[in-house]
Amino acid sequence: MRDAFEAWKAGIPAVVLVHDPFVTLAKVQCQMLGTRDPVMLVYQQDAPALESDEESAGKARRVAAEVVRLLSNR
């Protein structure tokens, strides 16, 4: 979070990756840092013991594609 905040202050696009259980905490931290419009990507927490390698790889590809999309829009 703090790295993204420092990047934003310097005018560098950044995306904060947040596991879904930590969304509220991330939003509060953004507010405390003074970030008005954080670029945040919320994704489902991994469960390697419950997912196949293909499922995990698919999730990673979707998250990576979304990061590229978000950074491209900035």
Secondary structure, DSSP 4 states (H G I P E B T S, - for coil): -HHHHHHHHTT----EEEEGGGHHHHHHHHHHHT-SS--EEEEPPP-TTTS-HHHHHHHHHHHHHHHHHHHHT-
